[in-house]
Amino acid sequence: EVQLVESGGALVQPGGSLRLSCAASGFTFSSYSMNWVRQAPGKGLEWVSYISSSSSSMYYADSVKGRFTISRDKAKNSLYLQMNSLRAEDTAVYYCARDSLAPSAFFDYWGQGTLVTVSS
Amino acid sequence: QSVLTQPPSASGTPGQRVTISCSGSSSNIESNYVYWFQQLPGTAPKLLIYRNNQRPSGVPDRFSGSKSGTSASLAISGLRSEDEADYYCATWDDSLSGRVFGGGTKLTVL
């Protein structure tokens, strides 16, 4: 069974940093590209970042470019999101989501999310 | 302001057919696959439709997707109370070099 479990969400002050983790199990993690998607309270979904299976390609939404860094660890079957210079508008539930392989598709599995609150 | 435009709300009675639209542009919907997601209250989103009109295994055939030009639609036939949820479209945007979501549509089953 595919499982994605996010962790690391917390209350952080504006300008602070936080590192989110997503532990993957039930599939060959190294073969799949992964994403972070966020949802501000009461708002819609916003794609944040993508990383290819080999970490050779990474993409970011303009709203986080230069502040957030996506990475992955094959040995630990884990996906990460390093978030720096956090702002109030980064407050959201952050989901990690897998892309399917064959046929290729966006976000075929999602984690339960972890809440990041940016406030003083 | 989302790149993809969805109506904020839709409604129908049990058994009815409801459609939800998703409007984009030549840089996103017209030239890329469209995906649809269902988010039940308090839960993570779930993939409903991929590659414009394909259903993952386990998704009832009451759900169908279509695309024409710069717009896409999700149709739900034989509406059921458990279909009450938020629905989102998504695609790749060539100009932004990123994935984009619609603003979401809240479906109410009356």
HADDOCK unambig.tbl for C-alpha pairs under 7 A between the chains (distance, minus, plus):
assign (segid A and resid 44 and name CA) (segid B and resid 103 and name CA) 5.55 0.50 0.50
assign (segid A and resid 44 and name CA) (segid B and resid 104 and name CA) 5.99 0.50 0.50
assign (segid A and resid 45 and name CA) (segid B and resid 101 and name CA) 6.46 0.50 0.50
assign (segid A and resid 46 and name CA) (segid B and resid 101 and name CA) 6.34 0.50 0.50
assign (segid A and resid 47 and name CA) (segid B and resid 99 and name CA) 6.20 0.50 0.50
assign (segid A and resid 47 and name CA) (segid B and resid 100 and name CA) 6.40 0.50 0.50
assign (segid A and resid 59 and name CA) (segid B and resid 98 and name CA) 6.73 0.50 0.50
assign (segid A and resid 60 and name CA) (segid B and resid 98 and name CA) 6.91 0.50 0.50
assign (segid A and resid 61 and name CA) (segid B and resid 98 and name CA) 6.37 0.50 0.50
assign (segid A and resid 105 and name CA) (segid B and resid 50 and name CA) 6.15 0.50 0.50
assign (segid A and resid 105 and name CA) (segid B and resid 51 and name CA) 6.95 0.50 0.50
assign (segid A and resid 107 and name CA) (segid B and resid 47 and name CA) 6.78 0.50 0.50
assign (segid A and resid 108 and name CA) (segid B and resid 47 and name CA) 5.58 0.50 0.50
assign (segid A and resid 110 and name CA) (segid B and resid 44 and name CA) 6.57 0.50 0.50
assign (segid A and resid 110 and name CA) (segid B and resid 45 and name CA) 6.91 0.50 0.50
assign (segid A and resid 111 and name CA) (segid B and resid 44 and name CA) 6.91 0.50 0.50
assign (segid A and resid 112 and name CA) (segid B and resid 44 and name CA) 5.61 0.50 0.50
